Amino acid sequence: MPELFLYARHDGLWEPRSEKALEFTKKNAGGAAVLNVSDDLRTSLQNRYLNGWVYTKQICKKLNDAGITTPIGSMWTRNTIHAVMQDQFLVQEEFLLNGRHHKVFESTASMGRKRFAEYCGQVSELVYSIWEIMIEDPRAEQDDIYYEMLSQIRK
């Protein structure tokens, strides 16, 4: 059975991480899921740094400004960048179910701070090696909100 299709919300409830997870959960009702949750979880500020600064303001903006499109010719979005990064760094398990190929991804929500910082470094290295995009320090861009978020990762 794959790991991590659900995540714990702040109100104590569990919910699917994506539509695919919801579909899988419905098709496999009664099955068990094993959850690996770090006791040193990354913060919501760190999540906003990754999604807002790294994915959106740095990678998507720079790719779109340069006129570089996705393989299907569309503009880059936070979701397309996240999907690329999931496929590169977060695949935990791959399996066939009902004749279809499925992947189980590690969730950034369940990462500890150390693993989250490592993941952000992997993302930075990959975008530099492919597109020569440098993930700028938010302080250099005079963006104090994202700099505060980054400081939470560096602790």
SULQUI-V130895 format. One record per residue. N is the residue number from 1. SS is DSSP state (alpha for helix, beta for strand, coil for the rest). OMEGA is omega in degrees with one decimal (999 if undefined). NEAR is the number of other ideal C-beta (glycine too) atoms within 12 Angstrom. Layout:
BEGIN
N_SS_OMEGA_NEAR / N_SS_OMEGA_NEAR
END
This chain:
BEGIN
1_coil_-179.6_18 / 2_coil_177.8_30 / 3_beta_170.7_25 / 4_coil_167.4_34 / 5_coil_-178.5_36 / 6_beta_172.8_28 / 7_beta_-178.4_28 / 8_beta_176.5_20 / 9_coil_180.0_13 / 10_coil_179.5_12 / 11_coil_176.3_7 / 12_coil_178.7_8 / 13_coil_177.2_10 / 14_beta_176.8_20 / 15_beta_179.7_19 / 16_beta_179.8_21 / 17_coil_-176.7_31 / 18_coil_176.8_24 / 19_alpha_178.3_13 / 20_alpha_178.6_22 / 21_alpha_178.6_26 / 22_alpha_178.0_17 / 23_alpha_179.0_18 / 24_alpha_-179.2_27 / 25_alpha_178.9_24 / 26_alpha_-179.2_14 / 27_alpha_-176.1_16 / 28_coil_-179.4_20 / 29_coil_180.0_11 / 30_coil_178.2_9 / 31_coil_179.3_15 / 32_coil_174.5_13 / 33_coil_177.7_24 / 34_beta_-178.8_16 / 35_coil_174.5_21 / 36_coil_-176.7_24 / 37_coil_-179.8_22 / 38_coil_176.3_21 / 39_coil_178.5_11 / 40_coil_-173.6_16 / 41_beta_173.8_25 / 42_coil_-175.6_32 / 43_coil_176.4_26 / 44_alpha_175.6_18 / 45_alpha_177.9_26 / 46_alpha_177.5_34 / 47_alpha_178.4_29 / 48_alpha_175.9_25 / 49_alpha_-179.1_37 / 50_alpha_-175.6_38 / 51_alpha_-177.3_29 / 52_alpha_-175.9_26 / 53_alpha_-173.4_37 / 54_alpha_-176.2_41 / 55_alpha_-170.2_36 / 56_alpha_-173.8_26 / 57_alpha_-179.4_28 / 58_alpha_-172.7_36 / 59_alpha_-177.1_39 / 60_alpha_-177.4_32 / 61_alpha_-177.4_25 / 62_alpha_177.7_25 / 63_alpha_-178.6_28 / 64_alpha_178.1_23 / 65_alpha_179.7_16 / 66_coil_179.9_15 / 67_coil_178.4_11 / 68_coil_-177.6_23 / 69_coil_175.7_16 / 70_coil_178.4_18 / 71_coil_178.1_10 / 72_coil_174.3_8 / 73_coil_179.8_10 / 74_coil_177.5_14 / 75_coil_176.5_20 / 76_coil_175.4_32 / 77_coil_176.6_20 / 78_alpha_-178.8_26 / 79_alpha_179.4_19 / 80_alpha_177.2_25 / 81_alpha_-179.8_36 / 82_alpha_179.2_29 / 83_alpha_177.6_22 / 84_alpha_-178.3_27 / 85_alpha_175.8_32 / 86_alpha_-177.4_27 / 87_alpha_-179.2_17 / 88_alpha_-167.6_21 / 89_alpha_-169.7_26 / 90_coil_179.3_30 / 91_beta_178.2_20 / 92_beta_-174.8_21 / 93_beta_174.0_20 / 94_beta_-178.2_15 / 95_beta_174.2_18 / 96_beta_177.3_11 / 97_beta_-178.2_19 / 98_coil_177.0_11 / 99_coil_179.8_7 / 100_beta_178.8_13 / 101_beta_179.9_13 / 102_beta_174.6_24 / 103_beta_174.1_26 / 104_beta_-177.3_29 / 105_beta_169.7_32 / 106_coil_-179.1_33 / 107_coil_175.8_34 / 108_alpha_179.6_38 / 109_alpha_-177.8_33 / 110_alpha_-179.7_30 / 111_coil_168.8_32 / 112_beta_-177.5_24 / 113_alpha_-178.8_26 / 114_alpha_180.0_19 / 115_alpha_179.7_26 / 116_alpha_178.3_37 / 117_alpha_177.1_27 / 118_alpha_179.3_20 / 119_alpha_177.9_35 / 120_alpha_176.3_35 / 121_alpha_177.9_21 / 122_alpha_178.9_26 / 123_alpha_-179.8_34 / 124_alpha_-179.8_30 / 125_alpha_-178.6_20 / 126_alpha_-177.8_23 / 127_alpha_175.9_31 / 128_alpha_-177.5_18 / 129_alpha_-179.3_13 / 130_alpha_-171.4_18 / 131_alpha_-175.8_25 / 132_coil_176.5_16 / 133_coil_175.2_28 / 134_coil_173.5_17 / 135_coil_-176.2_33 / 136_coil_173.2_23 / 137_coil_-178.7_22 / 138_coil_-179.3_27 / 139_coil_178.6_17 / 140_coil_179.6_15 / 141_coil_-179.4_18 / 142_coil_-179.2_11 / 143_coil_-173.7_19 / 144_alpha_-179.4_15 / 145_alpha_180.0_19 / 146_alpha_176.0_31 / 147_alpha_176.6_21 / 148_alpha_178.4_21 / 149_alpha_178.6_31 / 150_alpha_-179.2_33 / 151_alpha_177.3_20 / 152_alpha_178.9_26 / 153_alpha_-175.1_34 / 154_alpha_-178.8_20 / 155_coil_999_17
END
